[in-house]
């Protein structure tokens, strides 16, 4: 019976060797698992592709901003041109009134204003 106990107990050197082998196997398995995880991350969109897409989006956003500014500038210029044309038309209308005959409405308004002021349009001229 004494032999049964002795045979089941391994010597200390074998225990150490078994422990080292187990440690090596564990390290190999852990390395393999890490490698598989790293490959799984590469299957998705790559970091460089994501960065390039973000850069494209930023560039597109910046490219659209000047277009908006350009449109606003064009609209502003059209508005200024329209105002200038209106001013020219008003000036022409004033010049035509001054240079030509007065319309019946303008004459009526002028007579009314003169009567309200109590003045005569043509003062009595000296008689010779």
DSSP file (Angstrom, degrees, kcal/mol; ACC not computed):
  #  RESIDUE AA STRUCTURE BP1 BP2  ACC     N-H-->O    O-->H-N    N-H-->O    O-->H-N    TCO  KAPPA ALPHA  PHI   PSI    X-CA   Y-CA   Z-CA
    1    1 A X     >        0   0    0      0, 0.0     4,-1.4     0, 0.0     3,-0.2   0.000 360.0 360.0 360.0 -28.2    0.0    0.0    0.0
    2    2 A X  H  >  +     0   0    0      1,-0.2     4,-1.5     2,-0.2     5,-0.1   0.875 360.0  57.2 -63.8 -32.6    2.8    2.2    0.5
    3    3 A X  H  > S+     0   0    0      1,-0.2     4,-2.3     2,-0.2    -1,-0.2   0.847  98.8  59.8 -67.4 -32.6    3.7    1.8   -3.1
    4    4 A X  H  > S+     0   0    0     -3,-0.2     4,-1.4     1,-0.2    -1,-0.2   0.891 106.3  46.6 -64.0 -40.5    0.3    3.1   -4.2
    5    5 A X  H  X S+     0   0    0     -4,-1.4     4,-1.0     1,-0.2    -1,-0.2   0.869 112.6  49.9 -70.7 -34.8    0.8    6.4   -2.4
    6    6 A X  H  < S+     0   0    0     -4,-1.5    -2,-0.2     1,-0.2    -1,-0.2   0.897 108.1  51.6 -71.7 -40.0    4.2    6.9   -3.8
    7    7 A X  H  < S+     0   0    0     -4,-2.3    -1,-0.2     1,-0.2    -2,-0.2   0.832 107.7  52.3 -70.3 -31.8    3.3    6.2   -7.4
    8    8 A X  H  < S+     0   0    0     -4,-1.4     2,-0.6    -5,-0.2    -1,-0.2   0.775  95.8  76.7 -76.6 -25.9    0.4    8.8   -7.4
    9    9 A X  S  < S-     0   0    0     -4,-1.0     2,-0.2    -3,-0.2    -1,-0.0  -0.761  78.8-143.5 -88.0 121.9    2.5   11.6   -6.1
   10   10 A X        -     0   0    0     -2,-0.6    -2,-0.1     1,-0.1    -3,-0.0  -0.527  24.5-101.5 -83.3 150.7    4.7   13.0   -8.8
   11   11 A X     >  -     0   0    0     -2,-0.2     4,-1.5     1,-0.1     3,-0.4  -0.274  34.5-107.5 -66.5 161.5    8.2   14.2   -8.0
   12   12 A X  H  > S+     0   0    0      1,-0.2     4,-1.9     2,-0.2     5,-0.1   0.812 115.7  57.3 -63.4 -36.1    8.7   17.9   -7.6
   13   13 A X  H  > S+     0   0    0      1,-0.2     4,-1.9     2,-0.2    -1,-0.2   0.873 106.4  49.3 -64.5 -39.2   10.6   18.3  -10.9
   14   14 A X  H  > S+     0   0    0     -3,-0.4     4,-2.6     2,-0.2    -1,-0.2   0.873 108.0  54.2 -70.0 -35.8    7.8   16.9  -12.9
   15   15 A X  H  X S+     0   0    0     -4,-1.5     4,-2.4     1,-0.2    -2,-0.2   0.922 109.0  48.2 -61.6 -43.8    5.3   19.2  -11.2
   16   16 A X  H  X S+     0   0    0     -4,-1.9     4,-2.2     2,-0.2    -1,-0.2   0.905 111.6  49.4 -64.2 -41.6    7.4   22.2  -12.2
   17   17 A X  H  X S+     0   0    0     -4,-1.9     4,-2.5     2,-0.2    -2,-0.2   0.907 111.3  49.3 -64.7 -41.8    7.7   21.0  -15.8
   18   18 A X  H  X S+     0   0    0     -4,-2.6     4,-2.3     1,-0.2    -2,-0.2   0.891 110.9  50.5 -64.3 -39.6    3.9   20.4  -16.0
   19   19 A X  H  X S+     0   0    0     -4,-2.4     4,-2.1     2,-0.2    -2,-0.2   0.892 110.7  48.9 -64.9 -40.7    3.3   23.9  -14.6
   20   20 A X  H  X S+     0   0    0     -4,-2.2     4,-2.4     2,-0.2    -2,-0.2   0.922 111.3  49.6 -65.9 -44.3    5.6   25.4  -17.2
   21   21 A X  H  X S+     0   0    0     -4,-2.5     4,-2.4     1,-0.2    -2,-0.2   0.914 111.0  49.5 -61.2 -42.0    3.9   23.5  -20.0
   22   22 A X  H  X S+     0   0    0     -4,-2.3     4,-2.3     1,-0.2    -1,-0.2   0.895 110.7  50.6 -63.4 -40.5    0.5   24.7  -18.8
   23   23 A X  H  X S+     0   0    0     -4,-2.1     4,-2.3     2,-0.2    -1,-0.2   0.907 110.2  49.1 -64.1 -41.9    1.7   28.3  -18.6
   24   24 A X  H  X S+     0   0    0     -4,-2.4     4,-2.4     2,-0.2    -2,-0.2   0.930 111.3  49.1 -64.1 -45.2    3.1   28.1  -22.2
   25   25 A X  H  X S+     0   0    0     -4,-2.4     4,-2.4     1,-0.2    -1,-0.2   0.905 110.8  51.1 -60.8 -41.8   -0.1   26.7  -23.5
   26   26 A X  H  X S+     0   0    0     -4,-2.3     4,-2.4     1,-0.2    -1,-0.2   0.904 110.5  48.6 -63.4 -41.6   -2.1   29.4  -21.7
   27   27 A X  H  X S+     0   0    0     -4,-2.3     4,-2.5     2,-0.2    -2,-0.2   0.905 111.2  49.7 -65.2 -41.3    0.1   32.1  -23.2
   28   28 A X  H  X S+     0   0    0     -4,-2.4     4,-2.3     2,-0.2    -2,-0.2   0.922 112.3  47.8 -64.0 -43.9   -0.2   30.7  -26.7
   29   29 A X  H  X S+     0   0    0     -4,-2.4     4,-2.3     2,-0.2    -2,-0.2   0.907 112.0  49.5 -63.9 -41.6   -4.0   30.5  -26.4
   30   30 A X  H  X S+     0   0    0     -4,-2.4     4,-2.3     2,-0.2    -2,-0.2   0.912 111.2  49.5 -64.9 -41.8   -4.2   34.1  -25.1
   31   31 A X  H  X S+     0   0    0     -4,-2.5     4,-2.2     1,-0.2    -2,-0.2   0.898 110.8  49.9 -62.6 -41.1   -2.0   35.4  -27.9
   32   32 A X  H  X S+     0   0    0     -4,-2.3     4,-2.2     2,-0.2    -1,-0.2   0.899 110.4  50.1 -65.0 -40.8   -4.2   33.6  -30.5
   33   33 A X  H  X S+     0   0    0     -4,-2.3     4,-2.2     2,-0.2    -2,-0.2   0.903 110.4  49.6 -65.2 -41.7   -7.3   35.1  -28.9
   34   34 A X  H  X S+     0   0    0     -4,-2.3     4,-2.3     1,-0.2    -1,-0.2   0.899 110.3  50.9 -64.5 -39.6   -5.9   38.6  -29.0
   35   35 A X  H  X S+     0   0    0     -4,-2.2     4,-2.1     2,-0.2    -2,-0.2   0.903 109.9  49.7 -62.8 -41.8   -4.9   38.1  -32.7
   36   36 A X  H  X S+     0   0    0     -4,-2.2     4,-1.9     1,-0.2    -1,-0.2   0.893 110.8  50.0 -65.5 -38.8   -8.4   36.9  -33.6
   37   37 A X  H  X S+     0   0    0     -4,-2.2     4,-1.5     2,-0.2    -2,-0.2   0.898 109.3  51.5 -66.1 -39.2   -9.9   39.9  -31.8
   38   38 A X  H  X S+     0   0    0     -4,-2.3     4,-1.3     1,-0.2    -2,-0.2   0.898 109.9  49.1 -65.1 -39.7   -7.6   42.3  -33.6
   39   39 A X  H  X S+     0   0    0     -4,-2.1     4,-0.9     1,-0.2    -1,-0.2   0.858 106.4  57.3 -67.6 -34.4   -8.6   40.8  -37.0
   40   40 A X  H  < S+     0   0    0     -4,-1.9     4,-0.5     1,-0.2     3,-0.3   0.850 104.7  51.7 -64.4 -34.0  -12.2   41.1  -36.0
   41   41 A X  H >< S+     0   0    0     -4,-1.5     3,-0.7     1,-0.2    -1,-0.2   0.833 104.6  56.9 -71.7 -31.6  -11.7   44.9  -35.6
   42   42 A X  H 3< S+     0   0    0     -4,-1.3    -1,-0.2     1,-0.2    -2,-0.2   0.727  92.7  69.8 -71.4 -21.7  -10.1   45.2  -39.0
   43   43 A X  T 3< S+     0   0    0     -4,-0.9    -1,-0.2    -3,-0.3    -2,-0.2   0.807  92.4  67.5 -69.3 -27.8  -13.2   43.7  -40.7
   44   44 A X  S <  S-     0   0    0     -3,-0.7     2,-0.1    -4,-0.5    -3,-0.0  -0.066 114.7 -49.4 -76.8-173.5  -15.2   46.8  -39.9
   45   45 A X        -     0   0    0      1,-0.1    -1,-0.2     2,-0.1    -2,-0.1  -0.373  68.2-118.4 -61.6 134.2  -14.6   50.3  -41.4
   46   46 A X     >  -     0   0    0     -3,-0.1     4,-2.2     1,-0.1     5,-0.2  -0.335  14.7-117.5 -75.4 156.7  -10.9   51.1  -41.1
   47   47 A X  H  > S+     0   0    0      1,-0.2     4,-2.3     2,-0.2     5,-0.2   0.886 114.3  51.7 -61.6 -41.3   -9.7   54.0  -39.2
   48   48 A X  H  > S+     0   0    0      2,-0.2     4,-2.6     1,-0.2    -1,-0.2   0.902 108.9  50.6 -64.5 -41.5   -8.2   55.7  -42.3
   49   49 A X  H  > S+     0   0    0      2,-0.2     4,-2.3     1,-0.2    -1,-0.2   0.900 110.3  49.8 -63.7 -40.2  -11.4   55.3  -44.2
   50   50 A X  H  X S+     0   0    0     -4,-2.2     4,-2.3     2,-0.2    -2,-0.2   0.916 111.5  48.5 -64.8 -42.6  -13.4   56.9  -41.4
   51   51 A X  H  X S+     0   0    0     -4,-2.3     4,-2.3     2,-0.2    -2,-0.2   0.904 111.0  50.5 -64.4 -40.7  -11.0   59.8  -41.2
   52   52 A X  H  X S+     0   0    0     -4,-2.6     4,-2.4     1,-0.2    -1,-0.2   0.900 110.1  50.2 -64.2 -39.7  -11.1   60.3  -45.0
   53   53 A X  H  X S+     0   0    0     -4,-2.3     4,-2.3     2,-0.2    -2,-0.2   0.912 110.3  49.7 -65.2 -41.4  -14.9   60.3  -44.9
   54   54 A X  H  X S+     0   0    0     -4,-2.3     4,-2.3     2,-0.2    -2,-0.2   0.901 110.3  50.6 -63.3 -40.4  -14.9   62.9  -42.1
   55   55 A X  H  X S+     0   0    0     -4,-2.3     4,-2.6     2,-0.2    -2,-0.2   0.915 109.6  50.8 -63.9 -42.0  -12.5   65.0  -44.1
   56   56 A X  H  X S+     0   0    0     -4,-2.4     4,-2.8     1,-0.2    -2,-0.2   0.914 110.1  49.9 -61.0 -42.6  -14.7   64.8  -47.2
   57   57 A X  H  X S+     0   0    0     -4,-2.3     4,-2.4     2,-0.2    -1,-0.2   0.911 111.8  47.8 -63.4 -42.1  -17.7   65.8  -45.1
   58   58 A X  H  X S+     0   0    0     -4,-2.3     4,-2.4     2,-0.2    -2,-0.2   0.915 112.6  48.8 -63.8 -42.5  -15.9   68.8  -43.7
   59   59 A X  H  X S+     0   0    0     -4,-2.6     4,-2.6     2,-0.2    -2,-0.2   0.918 111.5  49.5 -64.3 -43.3  -14.7   69.8  -47.1
   60   60 A X  H  X S+     0   0    0     -4,-2.8     4,-1.8     2,-0.2    -1,-0.2   0.906 110.6  50.4 -62.2 -41.2  -18.2   69.6  -48.5
   61   61 A X  H  X S+     0   0    0     -4,-2.4     4,-1.3     1,-0.2    -1,-0.2   0.915 113.4  45.3 -64.1 -41.5  -19.6   71.6  -45.7
   62   62 A X  H  X S+     0   0    0     -4,-2.4     4,-1.1     1,-0.2    -2,-0.2   0.869 110.3  54.5 -69.0 -35.3  -16.9   74.3  -46.3
   63   63 A X  H  X S+     0   0    0     -4,-2.6     4,-0.7     1,-0.2    -1,-0.2   0.827 107.4  50.9 -68.4 -30.4  -17.5   74.2  -50.0
   64   64 A X  H  X S+     0   0    0     -4,-1.8     4,-1.8    -5,-0.2    -1,-0.2   0.818  98.4  66.8 -77.5 -29.9  -21.2   74.9  -49.6
   65   65 A X  H  X S+     0   0    0     -4,-1.3     4,-2.3     1,-0.2     5,-0.2   0.928  99.4  48.5 -59.4 -48.6  -20.7   77.9  -47.3
   66   66 A X  H  X S+     0   0    0     -4,-1.1     4,-3.2     1,-0.2    -1,-0.2   0.857 107.1  58.0 -62.3 -31.0  -19.2   80.1  -50.0
   67   67 A X  H  X S+     0   0    0     -4,-0.7     4,-2.6     2,-0.2    -1,-0.2   0.920 107.2  47.0 -62.3 -41.8  -22.0   79.2  -52.3
   68   68 A X  H  X S+     0   0    0     -4,-1.8     4,-2.5     2,-0.2    -2,-0.2   0.929 114.0  47.6 -64.4 -44.3  -24.5   80.5  -49.8
   69   69 A X  H  X S+     0   0    0     -4,-2.3     4,-2.5     1,-0.2    -2,-0.2   0.898 111.5  51.0 -62.7 -39.8  -22.4   83.6  -49.4
   70   70 A X  H  X S+     0   0    0     -4,-3.2     4,-2.6     2,-0.2    -2,-0.2   0.907 110.3  48.8 -65.6 -41.5  -22.1   84.0  -53.2
   71   71 A X  H  X S+     0   0    0     -4,-2.6     4,-2.6     2,-0.2    -2,-0.2   0.921 111.8  48.9 -63.3 -43.6  -25.9   83.7  -53.5
   72   72 A X  H  X S+     0   0    0     -4,-2.5     4,-2.3     1,-0.2    -2,-0.2   0.903 111.4  50.2 -63.1 -40.0  -26.4   86.2  -50.8
   73   73 A X  H  X S+     0   0    0     -4,-2.5     4,-2.4     2,-0.2    -2,-0.2   0.920 110.7  49.1 -63.8 -43.5  -24.0   88.6  -52.5
   74   74 A X  H  X S+     0   0    0     -4,-2.6     4,-2.3     1,-0.2    -2,-0.2   0.909 111.6  48.9 -63.3 -41.6  -25.7   88.1  -55.9
   75   75 A X  H  X S+     0   0    0     -4,-2.6     4,-2.3     1,-0.2    -1,-0.2   0.899 110.9  50.6 -64.2 -39.8  -29.1   88.8  -54.3
   76   76 A X  H  X S+     0   0    0     -4,-2.3     4,-2.3     2,-0.2    -2,-0.2   0.900 110.1  49.7 -64.6 -41.1  -27.7   91.9  -52.6
   77   77 A X  H  X S+     0   0    0     -4,-2.4     4,-2.4     2,-0.2    -2,-0.2   0.908 110.1  50.4 -65.7 -41.2  -26.3   93.2  -55.9
   78   78 A X  H  X S+     0   0    0     -4,-2.3     4,-2.5     2,-0.2    -2,-0.2   0.913 110.3  50.7 -61.5 -42.1  -29.6   92.6  -57.7
   79   79 A X  H  X S+     0   0    0     -4,-2.3     4,-2.4     1,-0.2    -2,-0.2   0.913 110.6  48.7 -62.6 -42.9  -31.4   94.6  -54.9
   80   80 A X  H  X S+     0   0    0     -4,-2.3     4,-2.3     2,-0.2    -1,-0.2   0.900 111.3  49.8 -64.6 -40.1  -28.9   97.4  -55.2
   81   81 A X  H  X S+     0   0    0     -4,-2.4     4,-2.3     2,-0.2    -2,-0.2   0.904 110.1  51.0 -64.3 -40.6  -29.3   97.5  -59.0
   82   82 A X  H  X S+     0   0    0     -4,-2.5     4,-2.3     2,-0.2    -2,-0.2   0.919 110.7  48.5 -62.8 -43.4  -33.1   97.5  -58.6
   83   83 A X  H  X S+     0   0    0     -4,-2.4     4,-2.6     1,-0.2    -1,-0.2   0.902 110.1  51.8 -62.3 -41.4  -32.9  100.5  -56.2
   84   84 A X  H  X S+     0   0    0     -4,-2.3     4,-2.2     1,-0.2    -2,-0.2   0.905 109.7  49.2 -63.5 -40.7  -30.6  102.4  -58.5
   85   85 A X  H  X S+     0   0    0     -4,-2.3     4,-2.3     2,-0.2    -1,-0.2   0.910 111.0  50.2 -64.9 -41.7  -33.0  101.9  -61.4
   86   86 A X  H  X S+     0   0    0     -4,-2.3     4,-2.3     2,-0.2    -2,-0.2   0.916 110.1  50.1 -62.0 -43.2  -35.9  103.1  -59.3
   87   87 A X  H  X S+     0   0    0     -4,-2.6     4,-2.4     1,-0.2    -2,-0.2   0.912 110.4  50.0 -62.4 -42.2  -34.0  106.2  -58.2
   88   88 A X  H  X S+     0   0    0     -4,-2.2     4,-2.4     1,-0.2    -1,-0.2   0.898 110.2  50.4 -63.5 -40.3  -33.1  107.0  -61.9
   89   89 A X  H  X S+     0   0    0     -4,-2.3     4,-2.3     2,-0.2    -1,-0.2   0.900 110.6  49.3 -64.6 -40.3  -36.8  106.6  -62.8
   90   90 A X  H  X S+     0   0    0     -4,-2.3     4,-2.2     2,-0.2    -2,-0.2   0.912 111.0  49.6 -65.3 -41.9  -37.8  108.9  -60.0
   91   91 A X  H  X S+     0   0    0     -4,-2.4     4,-2.5     2,-0.2    -2,-0.2   0.908 110.9  49.9 -64.1 -41.3  -35.2  111.5  -61.1
   92   92 A X  H  X S+     0   0    0     -4,-2.4     4,-2.6     1,-0.2    -1,-0.2   0.910 109.1  52.0 -62.3 -41.6  -36.4  111.3  -64.7
   93   93 A X  H  X S+     0   0    0     -4,-2.3     4,-1.7     2,-0.2    -1,-0.2   0.905 110.7  48.0 -62.8 -40.9  -40.0  111.8  -63.6
   94   94 A X  H  X S+     0   0    0     -4,-2.2     4,-2.1     2,-0.2    -2,-0.2   0.913 111.8  49.7 -64.4 -43.4  -39.0  114.9  -61.6
   95   95 A X  H  X S+     0   0    0     -4,-2.5     4,-2.6     1,-0.2     5,-0.2   0.897 108.7  52.5 -63.7 -40.3  -37.0  116.4  -64.5
   96   96 A X  H  X S+     0   0    0     -4,-2.6     4,-2.1     1,-0.2    -1,-0.2   0.889 109.4  49.9 -63.6 -38.0  -39.9  115.8  -66.9
   97   97 A X  H  < S+     0   0    0     -4,-1.7    -1,-0.2    -5,-0.2    -2,-0.2   0.912 113.6  45.3 -64.9 -42.3  -42.3  117.7  -64.5
   98   98 A X  H  < S+     0   0    0     -4,-2.1    -2,-0.2     1,-0.2    -1,-0.2   0.904 118.1  41.6 -69.3 -41.4  -39.9  120.6  -64.2
   99   99 A X  H  < S+     0   0    0     -4,-2.6    -2,-0.2    -5,-0.2    -1,-0.2   0.814 115.8  44.2 -80.4 -30.6  -39.1  120.9  -67.9
  100  100 A X  S  < S-     0   0    0     -4,-2.1     2,-0.1    -5,-0.2     0, 0.0  -0.241  99.6 -62.6-104.8-168.5  -42.6  120.3  -69.4
  101  101 A X        -     0   0    0      1,-0.1     2,-0.2    -2,-0.1    -1,-0.2  -0.349  53.6-108.2 -73.6 156.5  -46.1  121.5  -68.7
  102  102 A X        -     0   0    0      1,-0.1    -1,-0.1    -4,-0.1     2,-0.1  -0.583  31.9-115.8 -83.4 148.3  -47.8  120.7  -65.5
  103  103 A X     >  -     0   0    0     -2,-0.2     4,-2.4     1,-0.1     5,-0.2  -0.391  31.4-104.8 -75.3 161.3  -50.6  118.2  -65.5
  104  104 A X  H  > S+     0   0    0      1,-0.2     4,-2.3     2,-0.2     5,-0.2   0.869 122.7  52.8 -56.7 -37.0  -54.1  119.5  -64.5
  105  105 A X  H  > S+     0   0    0      2,-0.2     4,-2.5     1,-0.2    -1,-0.2   0.914 108.6  49.1 -65.0 -41.8  -53.8  117.8  -61.1
  106  106 A X  H  > S+     0   0    0      2,-0.2     4,-2.4     1,-0.2    -2,-0.2   0.903 111.7  49.4 -64.8 -40.0  -50.5  119.6  -60.4
  107  107 A X  H  X S+     0   0    0     -4,-2.4     4,-2.5     2,-0.2    -2,-0.2   0.920 111.1  49.6 -64.2 -42.9  -52.0  122.9  -61.5
  108  108 A X  H  X S+     0   0    0     -4,-2.3     4,-2.3     2,-0.2    -2,-0.2   0.920 112.0  47.9 -61.2 -45.1  -55.0  122.4  -59.2
  109  109 A X  H  X S+     0   0    0     -4,-2.5     4,-2.5     1,-0.2    -1,-0.2   0.902 111.2  50.9 -62.9 -41.1  -52.7  121.5  -56.3
  110  110 A X  H  X S+     0   0    0     -4,-2.4     4,-2.4     2,-0.2    -2,-0.2   0.919 110.1  49.0 -64.5 -43.3  -50.5  124.5  -56.9
  111  111 A X  H  X S+     0   0    0     -4,-2.5     4,-2.9     2,-0.2     5,-0.2   0.917 111.4  50.5 -61.1 -43.0  -53.6  126.9  -57.0
  112  112 A X  H  X S+     0   0    0     -4,-2.3     4,-2.4     1,-0.2    -2,-0.2   0.931 111.0  48.0 -61.0 -45.7  -54.9  125.4  -53.8
  113  113 A X  H  X S+     0   0    0     -4,-2.5     4,-1.9     1,-0.2    -1,-0.2   0.897 112.7  49.2 -62.3 -40.0  -51.5  125.8  -52.1
  114  114 A X  H  X>S+     0   0    0     -4,-2.4     5,-1.7     2,-0.2     4,-1.3   0.930 111.4  48.5 -66.7 -44.1  -51.3  129.4  -53.3
  115  115 A X  H  <5S+     0   0    0     -4,-2.9    -2,-0.2     1,-0.2    -1,-0.2   0.889 110.4  51.8 -63.1 -38.5  -54.8  130.2  -52.1
  116  116 A X  H  <5S+     0   0    0     -4,-2.4    -1,-0.2     1,-0.2    -2,-0.2   0.872 111.2  47.3 -65.1 -36.2  -54.1  128.7  -48.7
  117  117 A X  H  <5S-     0   0    0     -4,-1.9    -1,-0.2    -5,-0.2    -2,-0.2   0.679 108.3-128.8 -79.6 -17.1  -50.9  130.8  -48.4
  118  118 A X  T  <5 +     0   0    0     -4,-1.3     2,-0.3     1,-0.3    -3,-0.2   0.801  64.0 125.9  77.2  27.5  -52.8  133.9  -49.4
  119  119 A X      < -     0   0    0     -5,-1.7     2,-0.4     4,-0.0    -1,-0.3  -0.829  58.8-121.1-116.9 155.8  -50.4  134.9  -52.1
  120  120 A X        -     0   0    0     -2,-0.3     3,-0.2     1,-0.1    -5,-0.0  -0.745  12.0-139.1 -93.4 145.0  -50.9  135.7  -55.8
  121  121 A X  S    S+     0   0    0     -2,-0.4     2,-0.6     1,-0.3    -1,-0.1   0.933  97.1  28.9 -68.0 -44.9  -49.1  133.7  -58.3
  122  122 A X  S    S-     0   0    0     -3,-0.1    -1,-0.3     3,-0.0     3,-0.1  -0.941  86.5-140.3-118.9 110.5  -48.4  136.7  -60.4
  123  123 A X        -     0   0    0     -2,-0.6     2,-0.2    -3,-0.2    -4,-0.0  -0.279  43.3 -78.3 -64.9 156.8  -48.1  140.0  -58.5
  124  124 A X        -     0   0    0      1,-0.1    -1,-0.2     3,-0.0     2,-0.1  -0.362  53.9-134.3 -58.2 122.0  -49.7  142.9  -60.2
  125  125 A X        -     0   0    0     -2,-0.2     2,-0.1    -3,-0.1    -1,-0.1  -0.443  25.4 -96.4 -77.1 152.0  -47.2  144.0  -62.8
  126  126 A X        -     0   0    0     -2,-0.1     2,-0.4     1,-0.1    -1,-0.1  -0.420  37.1-133.9 -66.2 140.1  -46.3  147.7  -63.1
  127  127 A X              0   0    0     -2,-0.1    -1,-0.1     1,-0.1    -3,-0.0  -0.794 360.0 360.0 -97.2 141.8  -48.3  149.4  -65.7
  128  128 A X              0   0    0     -2,-0.4    -1,-0.1     0, 0.0    -2,-0.0   0.433 360.0 360.0 -94.8 360.0  -46.4  151.6  -68.1
